Amino acid sequence: MFLYNPKDKRLLPPKRIQWMGYTVNFANPYSVLLLLPFLILIAVVILK
């Protein structure tokens, strides 16, 4: 469900099944910073 791989330096590595898209590598701190604005945007849209 979650990807945590410190050896993989990619922010958004592809999923094992390519047509399913990409996932967030939580071992990379920059990818978490990339995810935060999307979560804030979703929260703002829901709360309005």
C-alpha positions in Angstrom: 0.0 0.0 0.0 2.8 2.4 0.8 6.3 2.5 -0.7 9.3 3.2 1.6 12.5 2.4 -0.2 15.5 4.5 0.9 17.7 3.1 -1.9 15.3 4.4 -4.5 15.9 8.2 -4.9 12.9 8.8 -7.3 10.1 11.0 -6.0 7.3 9.2 -7.8 8.4 5.7 -8.9 6.1 3.7 -11.2 3.9 1.0 -9.7 4.6 -2.6 -10.5 1.7 -2.7 -13.0 2.5 0.2 -15.3 -1.0 1.2 -16.3 -1.8 1.8 -12.6 0.4 4.9 -12.6 2.8 6.1 -10.0 3.2 6.0 -6.2 4.9 8.2 -3.6 8.2 7.0 -2.1 7.9 8.0 1.5 11.6 7.4 2.1 12.4 10.5 0.1 11.6 13.7 2.1 11.0 15.7 -1.1 8.3 13.4 -2.2 6.4 14.0 1.0 6.7 17.8 0.4 5.3 17.1 -3.1 2.3 15.3 -1.6 1.4 17.9 1.0 0.1 20.6 -1.4 -2.2 18.0 -3.0 -3.6 17.0 0.4 -4.1 20.6 1.4 -5.9 21.3 -1.9 -8.2 18.3 -1.4 -9.0 19.5 2.2 -9.8 23.0 1.0 -12.1 21.8 -1.7 -13.9 19.4 0.7 -14.3 22.0 3.4 -15.8 24.7 1.1 
